[in-house]
């Protein structure tokens, strides 16, 4: 088997009173859904590890409208793209950081395990991810996929497309990418730098519009040829210099205009869109980047639109996150999506 679905751990447990759970900063083995208990405190002291329900890998969530976590433990695309490997360890590390967050209004959360990539079998892994995403969408669940390199996008999008095709739904889908990079490389086989060009080609073959917006693009992290490709495909993009706190109101209005023309939104977040001091644990840390409050405001805004169908987080690499800062940032964004 080149690729398989794996359960997370089967070891969800409460920590002794007062014990802080692991933040998973090094992606190590051990309890994943694990955290602090507040025995004796008044009120609702539940944390996510108290409400999460692990379901068999490959199973669908039993409740409509419930958030479902999927992992894509893969960085074969990053390796092909000459990046720093380690993102395959990201899903487990993000789960550990999520586990100890307070549940608040999240009454139920399902974890459907990881799609794992064996060696360089990237295309097989992406097909497995597509099937897993479609499975959750078909039962009305809300999948949030934790990566893994940004090759995750080709798998996530295919899952959404298969779900819509099965319903005969050819309405427009906005692909909203928060990213320092276009990821429109045309070389094949696919890498973490090609997913949106692959999607563009698939849309053209199917006679579907390619509605792609990339917010946070760094001019110094994309060659002139990538800007030319973006123009050729009529991509909507905003550079990182126009994505600062003072621009937030204008950006939210722009996103509203983009969403007004579509029926569905696929939100994909490459964590290297954030400044390196905020998100050190990525293959390509950003020298400038988009501030965390701006990214979080956009994520929350899109989540509340009613049009978000699936979302993913890409490129978190625990090997370059010695203090666990990036894990906590990724978990915070994942929490907003739940």
Number of C-alpha atoms within 10 A of each C-alpha: 7 13 20 17 23 16 18 23 14 13 12 18 14 16 16 13 12 11 13 13 22 22 25 28 26 20 26 14 11 13 21 28 31 27 29 24 21 16 10 8 8 7 6 10 15 18 22 23 26 23 17 21 18 22 18 16 18 22 15 22 28 13 14 13 14 20 24 27 26 28 32 34 27 34 33 28 27 23 18 17 17 13 17 16 24 25 31 26 26 34 31 32 30 31 28 28 27 30 27 23 18 18 21 11 7 16 13 16 22 22 25 26 26 26 27 25 25 16 11 15 16 25 20 18 26 26 18 23 31 24 20 27 31 26 21 30 24 19 15 18 23 25 29 26 26 29 32 33 32 31 30 31 34 23 26 28 26 20 26 24 19 19 20 18 12 10 10 9 12 14 13 16 25 23 23 23 26 28 28 31 24 29 23 22 20 17 11 9 10 20 27 27 24 23 24 24 22 21 20 18 15 15 15 12 9 10 10 15 15 21 20 23 22 22 26 29 25 22 15 12 14 15 12 11 11 18 17 11 16 21 12 9 15 13 16 14 20 18 18 21 14 16 20 18 14 10 12 17 11 12 19 16 11 12 17 14 11 18 21 13 13 14 16 21 24 21 24 25 27 22 32 27 29 29 18 19 14 19 27 26 29 29 22 18 20 22 14 17 26 28 17 18 12 20 23 17 16 17 20 16 15 21 19 11 13 11 17 19 19 26 26 26 29 28 31 33 32 30 20 21 19 13 15 23 18 28 31 23 21 26 22 17 20 23 17 13 22 20
